[in-house]
Amino acid sequence: MFSDVADRYDVTNTVLSMGLDRRWRRRTRQCLELQPGHAVLDLAAGTGVSTVELRRSGAYAVACDFSLGMLRAGRAHAGRRDVPFVAGDALRLPFADATFDAATIAFGLRNVADVPLALREMARVVRPGGRLVVCEFSRPVFAPFRFVYLNYLMRALPWIARKVSSNPEAYVYLAESIRAWPEQHELARTIAGAGWVDVRYRNLTGGIVALHLAERAG
């Protein structure tokens, strides 16, 4: 499914988010507090647009994704040809223990088959004291806004996707997976149960997206 949408994935995401995806990526980078010389894993990186944002910090950022179609689309992009793309399964990452200073996964945790295992795998490849940021769709906190947003998800989003996406049915899945995703405090508990400490979250855009921050236990 993800390979089918790879060619127009970036532009579709920008249209559907009304351009907010750029701000969400920037805030993810800022929360990671990366420094030049750090190594960061960008898991479920897709075409690498998020990896390019991470590299603005001066860190060495590696894009890892399960979808070969996404990786091919990223490698074909003129501005991403120096990004290291790695094919890998989030449930069995192809990296040694404590390889990275930080890790992030943006809008990809919903798509793994075993969320706690993926979080434990990220903890394995991050050094003690390293940072995690999970950027994921979440639940708006203001009830009237939540009602409007959920209606947008189930009605307007699939209609817009039919106009701009190469595989509109994938965005029906997107809407359904967002509705089924746990609320912020529930995800925080799952992250803490997977070996991360000092877990907290920040709502963006009224809670449409939440950034979950954590540190690797020493």
PyMOL commands that set and color helices and strands:
alter all, ss='L'
color gray80, all
select helices_A, chain A and resi 2-16+20-32+49-55+68-76+78-80+109-111+115-125+143-164+168-180+184-193+205-207
alter helices_A, ss='H'
color red, helices_A
select strands_A, chain A and resi 39-43+60-65+85-87+100-106+126-137+196-204+209-216
alter strands_A, ss='S'
color yellow, strands_A
deselect
rebuild
show_as cartoon
